Structure formats: C-alpha cells, structure tokens
Amino acid sequence: MMKTAAAAGVYPVAMGTDALVYPSPGPSPLDFLPHTAEGKPASGSFRLGV
C-alpha cells in the first residue's frame, strides 16, 4: 500500500480482507488509475476486477 500511495499519491479509504477502496476523481474506476506521460494507464499499478 505504501508503494501504491507513493506512486499514485492517494491512500485507501477502506480495506477489506481482499480489497482496497480508493477515492476516484471521476465516475469511472478507470479515472483513478495512475497514467503515464502519454496518458495510458501505468502498467503493473492496479488490476481491476478479479
């Protein structure tokens, strides 16, 4: 979690046994993902879903 917080600049607002909940600036979960300089989601940062 600390590496994710350092890379993305956000912290989880809730933790479950197998999930973390992060605030999103937009209506889509994809709005939260950290992006590269080209605007693409950064690889290896998060995986959505199962």
Backbone as CSV, one residue per row, in Angstrom:
resi,resn,N_x,N_y,N_z,CA_x,CA_y,CA_z,C_x,C_y,C_z
1,MET,0.809,-1.187,0.000,0.000,0.000,0.000,0.856,1.256,0.000
2,MET,1.955,1.226,0.688,2.797,2.416,0.744,3.427,2.720,-0.613
3,LYS,3.822,1.685,-1.357,4.376,1.912,-2.691,3.314,2.467,-3.629
4,THR,2.097,1.973,-3.508,0.996,2.475,-4.328,0.706,3.929,-3.970
5,ALA,0.703,4.242,-2.686,0.454,5.612,-2.253,1.539,6.548,-2.774
6,ALA,2.779,6.094,-2.762,3.861,6.928,-3.265,3.763,7.119,-4.777
7,ALA,3.356,6.084,-5.495,3.277,6.172,-6.956,2.058,6.947,-7.416
8,ALA,0.913,6.734,-6.762,-0.329,7.344,-7.221,-0.699,8.602,-6.450
9,GLY,-0.146,8.776,-5.261,-0.450,9.947,-4.460,-1.794,9.901,-3.760
10,VAL,-2.365,8.715,-3.610,-3.647,8.557,-2.911,-3.549,7.405,-1.921
11,TYR,-4.420,7.445,-0.939,-4.466,6.418,0.090,-5.845,5.773,0.094
12,PRO,-5.946,4.503,0.488,-7.258,3.846,0.518,-8.151,4.463,1.591
13,VAL,-9.455,4.463,1.323,-10.422,4.961,2.300,-11.066,3.812,3.066
14,ALA,-10.919,2.585,2.567,-11.441,1.407,3.251,-10.617,0.190,2.849
15,MET,-10.520,-0.772,3.774,-9.798,-2.009,3.494,-10.669,-3.182,3.901
16,GLY,-10.707,-4.193,3.026,-11.394,-5.441,3.339,-10.363,-6.543,3.421
17,THR,-10.812,-7.785,3.529,-9.870,-8.891,3.607,-9.146,-9.125,2.296
18,ASP,-9.777,-8.780,1.180,-9.139,-9.000,-0.114,-9.329,-7.837,-1.081
19,ALA,-9.620,-6.637,-0.560,-9.861,-5.495,-1.445,-9.531,-4.188,-0.735
20,LEU,-9.168,-3.198,-1.520,-8.953,-1.836,-1.042,-9.875,-0.921,-1.819
21,VAL,-10.372,0.118,-1.173,-11.256,1.079,-1.819,-10.534,2.421,-1.854
22,TYR,-10.387,2.964,-3.058,-9.730,4.254,-3.247,-10.729,5.267,-3.777
23,PRO,-10.570,6.537,-3.406,-11.449,7.571,-3.976,-11.097,7.798,-5.443
24,SER,-12.090,8.074,-6.255,-11.877,8.328,-7.679,-12.349,9.740,-8.007
25,PRO,-11.566,10.499,-8.780,-11.972,11.860,-9.125,-13.108,11.911,-10.144
26,GLY,-13.438,10.797,-10.763,-14.493,10.757,-11.772,-15.440,9.601,-11.523
27,PRO,-16.435,9.440,-12.382,-17.437,8.393,-12.187,-16.947,6.985,-12.526
28,SER,-15.866,6.865,-13.243,-15.367,5.558,-13.661,-14.206,5.121,-12.777
29,PRO,-14.086,3.828,-12.488,-12.915,3.355,-11.748,-11.623,3.604,-12.512
30,LEU,-11.707,3.710,-13.821,-10.515,3.958,-14.628,-9.956,5.362,-14.412
31,ASP,-10.774,6.276,-13.899,-10.306,7.640,-13.623,-9.263,7.668,-12.520
32,PHE,-9.269,6.666,-11.671,-8.338,6.614,-10.552,-6.946,6.128,-10.952
33,LEU,-6.854,5.293,-11.971,-5.584,4.668,-12.312,-4.497,5.692,-12.623
34,PRO,-3.286,5.474,-12.111,-2.182,6.363,-12.469,-1.865,6.224,-13.957
35,HIS,-1.529,7.314,-14.607,-1.268,7.320,-16.039,0.180,7.693,-16.345
36,THR,0.650,7.222,-17.491,1.982,7.580,-17.959,1.929,8.969,-18.592
37,ALA,3.064,9.468,-19.020,3.125,10.782,-19.666,2.317,10.804,-20.959
38,GLU,2.143,9.629,-21.593,1.371,9.540,-22.836,-0.138,9.464,-22.586
39,GLY,-0.541,9.373,-21.319,-1.966,9.304,-20.993,-2.530,7.904,-20.883
40,LYS,-1.675,6.885,-20.992,-2.128,5.497,-20.862,-2.002,5.056,-19.411
41,PRO,-2.871,4.127,-18.959,-2.727,3.628,-17.582,-1.343,3.002,-17.373
42,ALA,-0.725,3.300,-16.241,0.594,2.764,-15.925,0.492,1.265,-15.726
43,SER,1.348,0.518,-16.383,1.301,-0.946,-16.283,1.801,-1.406,-14.923
44,GLY,1.146,-2.426,-14.391,1.564,-3.011,-13.132,1.120,-2.264,-11.891
45,SER,0.366,-1.188,-12.043,-0.014,-0.410,-10.859,-1.250,-0.983,-10.176
46,PHE,-2.303,-1.248,-10.930,-3.535,-1.787,-10.368,-4.137,-2.778,-11.341
47,ARG,-4.955,-3.652,-10.781,-5.724,-4.562,-11.617,-7.165,-4.478,-11.141
48,LEU,-8.056,-4.146,-12.032,-9.467,-4.048,-11.679,-10.151,-5.391,-11.848
49,GLY,-11.026,-5.723,-10.932,-11.773,-6.971,-11.023,-11.094,-8.105,-10.296
50,VAL,-11.462,-9.298,-10.682,-10.975,-10.499,-10.011,-9.529,-10.760,-10.373
